[in-house]
Every structure is written in C-alpha cells, then in structure tokens.
Amino acid sequence: MLLPQPDLAPSVLHLFRPLNEILRGRRFFSDMDVPDAVQKRLQDQLKIYYQKGIRKLVACWTKCFTHGMDHIEKYCICCTPIFV
C-alpha cells in the first residue's frame, strides 16, 4: 500500500488522482507495463491538458488585473504562492 509522502509539494499532488483513475481496474502482466501505460496516457492527453490549463490561467490573471490586489489576496489561487 502506498502511503502519502509528507515531502511532496501540493503542486504535485494533483497528479495522483488522474493517474489512479488511469490504472483503476486494469491488470498488468509485469511491473514494466505500468509506467508504459501511464506514459502513453499522459502523452495522449498532454496537449489538451496544457491548452486548457493555460486558458484557465489567462482567465484568472485577467480577473486579477481587473479587480486588483483585493481579489488576489482573497480569491485567486493562481497568483498566490503555493508555499507560504
């Protein structure tokens, strides 16, 4: 059983749920089949994933610049540092 790693940054933790969903219910014949399956899935979704992410950041930054510092401090997760 994998235990949570206390030294992992919060920015890395968002990767585990999608990877778990990729592997759920699948059977692999060897340990080497697991990284191959994950890599193939990531390559298939990378372009769309990053395009969506960049669009979300642009929308968030636009709001932040429009509404000013008060919005950033209260609501914006894209402009505040992860490690406080």
Secondary structure as GFF3:
##gff-version 3
##sequence-region A 1 84
A	DSSP	alpha_helix	10	13	.	.	.	ID=ss1
A	DSSP	alpha_helix	16	23	.	.	.	ID=ss2
A	DSSP	alpha_helix	33	67	.	.	.	ID=ss3
A	DSSP	alpha_helix	69	74	.	.	.	ID=ss4
###
